[in-house]
Amino acid sequence: MLYICYKKCTTCKKVEKLMQDKKLSYQTREIDKENPSKEELKKWYEESGLDIKRFFNTSGKIYREENLKDKLKEMSLDEKLERLSKDGMLVKRPILIDGDKFFIGQDVKKYIESL
């Protein structure tokens, strides 16, 4: 399992504690230090079947400051992926990749709880 998180995020901390309590084996990647690439984001988007908006941290400072709520409507998929790849803090978290399964946001906790 690959767990992509932001160490200061309370949701990420809770999910990681849950994973530790369940003694799950996983690798951690800090999203603020190792930003997902455009290629990774595109792969995750295509494989997950989720709307691209789900990949944006809509409650984050950058999302609000750049008024992305309105701008996303006019952006192409390629432009959205490019923007996400430029700053990990803009990407929704946590993210969990377990083999061919992909989870983002609150779905990560639900999946871990189901194991």
C-alpha positions as CSV (number, residue, x, y, z in Angstrom):
1,M,0.0,0.0,0.0
2,L,1.1,3.5,-0.7
3,Y,-0.3,6.2,1.6
4,I,0.0,9.7,0.4
5,C,-0.6,12.3,3.1
6,Y,0.2,15.6,4.7
7,K,1.8,15.0,8.1
8,K,0.1,18.1,9.6
9,C,-3.4,17.1,8.4
10,T,-5.6,15.8,11.3
11,T,-7.5,13.5,9.0
12,C,-4.3,12.1,7.6
13,K,-3.0,11.5,11.2
14,K,-6.2,9.7,12.2
15,V,-6.0,7.4,9.2
16,E,-2.4,6.7,9.7
17,K,-3.0,5.8,13.4
18,L,-5.8,3.5,12.2
19,M,-3.5,1.8,9.8
20,Q,-0.9,1.4,12.5
21,D,-3.5,0.0,14.9
22,K,-4.4,-2.6,12.3
23,K,-0.7,-3.4,11.7
24,L,-1.0,-2.7,8.0
25,S,2.1,-2.6,5.9
26,Y,2.4,0.6,3.9
27,Q,4.8,3.1,2.5
28,T,4.2,6.8,3.3
29,R,4.7,9.6,0.8
30,E,4.4,13.2,2.0
31,I,2.4,15.2,-0.6
32,D,4.0,18.5,0.3
33,K,7.5,17.1,-0.3
34,E,6.8,14.8,-3.2
35,N,4.1,16.2,-5.3
36,P,2.1,13.7,-7.6
37,S,3.2,14.1,-11.2
38,K,0.7,15.0,-13.9
39,E,1.1,11.4,-15.3
40,E,0.3,9.9,-11.9
41,L,-2.7,12.1,-11.4
42,K,-3.9,11.2,-14.9
43,K,-3.5,7.5,-14.2
44,W,-5.3,7.8,-10.9
45,Y,-8.1,9.8,-12.4
46,E,-8.6,7.4,-15.3
47,E,-8.5,4.3,-13.1
48,S,-10.6,5.6,-10.3
49,G,-13.6,6.7,-12.4
50,L,-14.0,9.8,-10.1
51,D,-14.8,13.3,-11.3
52,I,-11.5,15.3,-11.5
53,K,-13.0,17.8,-9.0
54,R,-12.7,15.1,-6.3
55,F,-8.9,15.4,-6.7
56,F,-8.9,19.1,-5.6
57,N,-8.6,20.1,-2.0
58,T,-11.6,22.4,-2.2
59,S,-11.3,23.5,1.5
60,G,-7.6,24.4,1.1
61,K,-6.2,27.9,1.1
62,I,-4.8,27.7,-2.5
63,Y,-8.1,26.6,-3.9
64,R,-9.9,29.6,-2.3
65,E,-7.2,32.2,-3.0
66,E,-7.0,31.3,-6.7
67,N,-10.8,31.1,-7.0
68,L,-10.5,27.7,-8.6
69,K,-14.2,26.9,-7.9
70,D,-15.1,29.2,-10.8
71,K,-11.9,28.7,-12.9
72,L,-12.3,24.9,-13.0
73,K,-15.5,25.2,-15.1
74,E,-13.4,26.8,-17.9
75,M,-10.3,24.6,-17.7
76,S,-9.6,21.5,-19.8
77,L,-8.8,18.2,-18.1
78,D,-5.2,18.6,-19.2
79,E,-5.1,22.1,-17.5
80,K,-6.6,20.7,-14.3
81,L,-4.1,17.9,-14.1
82,E,-1.3,20.3,-14.8
83,R,-2.5,22.6,-12.0
84,L,-2.8,19.8,-9.6
85,S,0.7,18.6,-10.4
86,K,2.2,22.0,-9.5
87,D,1.3,22.0,-5.8
88,G,0.7,19.0,-3.6
89,M,-1.3,21.2,-1.2
90,L,-3.9,21.6,-3.9
91,V,-4.5,17.8,-4.1
92,K,-7.2,16.2,-1.9
93,R,-5.8,14.0,0.8
94,P,-5.2,11.4,2.0
95,I,-4.7,9.1,-0.9
96,L,-4.3,5.4,-0.6
97,I,-3.3,3.1,-3.4
98,D,-3.6,-0.6,-2.6
99,G,-2.6,-2.6,-5.7
100,D,-5.1,-1.6,-8.3
101,K,-7.5,0.1,-5.8
102,F,-7.4,3.9,-5.4
103,F,-9.0,5.9,-2.6
104,I,-9.1,9.6,-1.9
105,G,-10.3,11.7,1.0
106,Q,-12.8,10.2,3.4
107,D,-12.9,7.0,1.3
108,V,-9.5,6.1,2.6
109,K,-10.7,5.8,6.2
110,K,-13.8,3.8,5.1
111,Y,-11.5,1.4,3.2
112,I,-9.1,1.0,6.1
113,E,-11.9,0.4,8.5
114,S,-13.3,-2.4,6.2
115,L,-10.0,-4.3,6.3
